[in-house]
C-alpha cells in the first residue's frame, strides 16, 4: 500500500471514531454534589438491574434516569444522548410556569392567583369572540389548576380548544380566549359537586396564555424573566424555548433542558423554594402549588401545574408531586424519602408511556431505597 493511501485510510478511520466519542461526552453537572449509592442509601444491585432492563429494550425510548437524595446526585443513567443533551419533556414545562407565576406574585408584579385574565389583557377583551360575562371572571388560578370554564380539553380530540387546533393558527392566546364556555351534561337533576370545587379539564392553551400574562405583569418577555429570576440563580444556561408564531414563549410545553437541570427544579421545590440556601420562590407558594386544587381521577390530584399522586413500594405508599409530559416524562419529588428523580423519555403518543415510567419509578427506583 502506498504511503498516500495509508495516510488516507488512517484519516478515514480517525474521522469515523471522533464523532462517536463526542456523542458520548459527559458535561459536568454544576451545582450537584455527588454521593455514592451506598451513602445515599440506594441499592447498587437494583440500579444495575434497571440499567440492564433499559439497555435490553424492556423499557422503550428511555433517555435518562437521574436520582438525587439528601441534596446529592447519586445515580445518573444516560441511554439516549448524554449529560449535555437537551430533553424535550413536553408538558413538564407547565410546572416551571408555576414557579414563574409564584416569583411574579412574590415580587408584587402580579397581584395574586385571583387576578382576572381579561383585566390583565384588555386588548384581548376588546376583540373577544363568543362573549360571555363568565369569561371576565376567569382567573390566573383557573389556568394554574386546569379548571377554567372555557371549552378546552386536550384529552378530547373533538374539543374546540384542543391544542392541536391552536397550533395551526397564528394568535394562540386569542384562540383560547375566544373559545365558548363549556357545558356539562349530567344524568338526573342533581349535580355532584367536584371534590375541590373545580372541574379538571387539561388545557395547554390556558397555560400558554399565562406567558402573555407574565409579560404584561413583569414588563419582560417570559423567557427573559425566567432567565433572570429562575434559571440564572440555578446555574441553568443551556436551554431552548419553543415560540408561538407571534414569538411568544410557549409556557405550556416544549422547553428543552438537560436532565440534571430538570432535577434542579425538583430539588428547588423539595427544599421549599431554596437552592443552596438562596430563596428563589416563597415556601408558601411551593406548599400551595403542591396542595390539591382539582381531582383528575381517584388516584391523582392536581395542584398548580403539578401532579399529585402516591407511588407504592411493596406495602408502603409514598406521596409525591411531579412534573409530567408526553412520552412518559416525569420529574418527581418524594418528600418522605428526601429524594428527587428525573425520568426522560421520547416514547411520545404511545399507549402505556406513563405506565412504563411509573414502573421504573416503583419497581426499580423506589425498590432501590434501602435506608
N, C-alpha and C positions, 0 to 999 in steps of 0.2 A: 504493500500500500504506500502511495506517495506521501511525503510529509504534509503536503497541502490537504490531501483527502483526510489524513489522520487528524489534523487540526480541525477541519470542518466537522468530522464525526464527534470529536470531544466537545466542540462548541454546541452541537445539537443536543448531546446528552445533558450538558450542564443547563441548557435552556429549558429542557423538559423537567428538570429537577427543581429549579429555583421557584417557579410558581407554586408547586406543591408545598414546599417548605413555608413560603409566605402565607399560603392559605390557612395554615395551622398555627401561625404565630400567635402567642398569647400577649395581651396587653395587661399592664398592672391594674389591679382593682384599687384605685386610690380611695383612701378613707376607710378601708376594711382591714382591721387587724385580723390575723389568721389564727386559727385554733386547730389542733389535731382533732381527729374524730373522737379519740378517747377522752380528751379534755372537754369536748362538747357533749359528752355523754351519748355518743352515737355509735352504732354497731358498724364496724368496717365490713363484716361479713354480709350484712343486709344490703349495704350500699354497693358492694361489689356485685351482688346479685341483681340489683337494679341496673347497674351499668351493663351487665351481660344481657339482661332481658331487653333493654332498649337496642343494643347493638345487634341482637339476634333478629330483630324485627317483630318481637312480641308486641311492642308498642310502636305505633306508626308515626313518623314525621315529628319526633320529639327533637327540639332544637337544643335545649339546655335544661339542666336541673341544678339549682343552687340552694344551699341551706346555710343560714346563719343562726347561731344560738348564743344567747347571752351577749349579743352585740358583736360576735366574732364570726367571720366566714369560715365554715368548717368543711364544706363539700362543694366542689364545682365539677359538673359533668357537661361537656360540650359535645354534641352529637351531630349537629349541623352548624357549620361556621365555627367561631371561636369566641374568646372573651371580648373581642372588639366588635363583633357582629351586631348591627342594629336590628332589633327584633320588632317585627310588626305584630304587636299583640292586640290589634284591633280595638275593641271597646274597653280594654283595660285603661285606655286614655281617659275615660269618663271619671275615674276615681281621682286622677290628677287634677281634673277640672274642679272637683270638690275642694281640693287643697287650695286652689287659687281663689275660689269664692270665699273660703274661710279667711285667707290672708287679706282680701279686699275688705271684708267686714271688720276684721281686727284693726285695719288702718282707717276705719270710718270713711272709706271711699264708697262703700256700698252700705246702705242703711241697715240691711238685715235680710233674712230669708223671706220676710213678708213684703219686700219691695215688689211693686207691680211691674210686670214686664213692659206693658204698653206705656206706662208712665215713664219708664226709663228709655223707651224707644218711640218717642212721639211721632217721628217722621214715618214710622211703620204704621202707627194707629190711623194716620190721616188717609191712607190708601188701602185699608184692610178690606178684604172680601169676606163674604158670609158674616156680616156684622151681627153681633150678639152681645148684650150687656155683660154676660158672664165672661167674655174674653178680657174685659177690663180688670177682672178680679184675678186673673192668672198671675201667680207669683213665682219668684225665684225658687221657692221651696217646692212648688208643683213640678218644676223641671228637675230639681235635685232628687225627687222621690219617684219620678216616672209616673206621676198621677195627675197630670193636667187634664182638664175636660176636653181637650182637642182630640179630634178623631185621628189618632196617630198610634199605630201598633205595628212595629217591625216584625212581630211574630205572626202576623196575619197578612198574607200576600194580597188580599183583597182590600186592605185598609188604604184609604186615600192618602194617609200620611206615611205609608211605608217608606223607609229610607231609600229604597231603590228608585222610587218615583221622584224623590228630592234630588238625587244626583244628576238627573237629566235636565234640570232647569238651572238657570243661572243664579237666581237670588234665593238661596236656601232659607234664610230666616223669614222672608216674606212668604215663601211656600208654606212654612209651618204655621205662621200666624194667620194665614188666610183659610186654614182648614175649618170646617164646620165643627160645632160642638157635637160630641158623640152621644148617641142614645144608648140605653142599656135595657135590652129586653129581659123580662123576668117572668117566671111562672107563678101565677096566683097574684093576689093583691099585695101580699106582704113582701117587702123587700128586706132581705137580711143585711144588716149593716156590716161593713168591712171591719176587719179585726182592729185596724189602727185608724179607722175613719177615712182611709184613702183607698181608691181602686187603682191597682197597679196596671200600667199599660206601657210596655217597653217602647221608648220613643227617642231614637238617636237625634232627630231633628231638634227636639227641645233642648238637648244638651248642647248642640251646636249653637243654638240661639243665645245660650249663655256666653258664648265668645263675644258676641256683639254687646251684650250687657256689661261684661267685664271691661271692654274697651271704652264704652260710654262712661262707666263709673270711675275708671282709673286714669283715663286720658292716654292710655298706652295700648297699642295692639297687643292682643293676649299673649302671643309668642314672646314679645319683648318684656312684658310684665312677668311672665313665667321665668324667663332667663334671669331677670334681676332679683326677683323675690324668692324663687324656689330653686332653680337649677344651679345658679352660681353658688349660693350658700351650701348646697350639697356636693359641690365639686363636679357637677354634670356639665360637660361641654360637648360631648359627641351625641347629637340627636338630630332628628329630621321630622318636621311637621308636614302634614297634608293641608292644602289650602283649597278653599272653595273657588269657583270660577271668578268670584269678586275679590279674591285674595284675602279672605278671612280665614284665620287658623281654625282647623277642624278640631274642636274640643270634644267631639263625640266619638272619635276613633282615629286610628292610623298613625299616631305619634310613634316614631321609632326611637327606642332607647336600647342600650346594652342590658344584658341580663343583670349585671351587678348594680347598674343604676336603677333598674326596677326594684331591686332588693332594697335600695336606699329609701325609696318611698315607703315601702312596707315597714322598715325599721323606724323611720320617722314617726309613723303612726303608732307603732308598738311602744315607742318612747314618749308618747303623749305630745307629739309636736316638736320635740327637740332633736337636733342632730349634733352629736358630740358636745352636748351641753348648751348649744345655742338654740334659742327659741325661734322657730320659723313660723309655726301656726299655733294658735292657742289650744291648751289642753281641753278646754270646754268644747271647742269646735270639733276636735278629734272624737271626744266622747259622744257628742250629738250626732256626728256623721256615722258613727258605728252603732247607733241605737236604732232599733226597728221603727220605721215610719210607715211601711206598707208591707203587705204579705204577698209573696209570689205564689207559694204553694204550701202544703202542710209542713214541709221541711225547711223552707227557705224564706227569709225575710229580706227587706231592702232598707238600707239607711239612706244617707245622702250619697248616692252613686257608688256605694259599697254594698256588696252582697254579704249576707249574714247566714251562717249555717254551721251546724256541728258535724264534725268528722269523727268516725269511730276507729278506735284501735282496740281490738278484742272487745271486752265488755265495757271499756271506758269510752266516753264521748267527750270531745274537746270543742267547745265553741270557738268559732273563727270568724274573722271578717276578711274579705278578699276582693281584689280586682279580677275581672273576668272578661275574656274576649273570645271571639270566634276562633275556631281551631282547637279549643280546649286550653287556651292560655289562662294561667292563674298566677296571681301574686298574693300569697296567703299569709295572714298574721294569726298566730295561735298564742294568745297571751299567757295561758296557763303553763305553757312549755317554754316561754320566753324565746320563741322561735319564729323566724320568717322564712318562707320558701318561695322560690320562683320556679315555675314550670312553663317553658315556652314551647309552642308547637305550631307547625304550619299545616295542620290537619283540617283545613278550612272547609266549612259547609258539608261535613260528613256526619253520618249517623253515629252516635256514640263518642263524639270527640271529647265531650266534657266527662263522660263516664270513664274514659281512658285515663285522663289526668287525675281524676278522683281516685282511681285505683292505684296510680303511682303514689299519690299522697298517703292513702290509708295503708296499703299493703307493703309499702317499702319505706317511705319517709317516716311516718308515724311509728311503724313497726321497728324502725332502727333506733328509736329513743330507748336508752337503757337506764338512764337516771336523770 
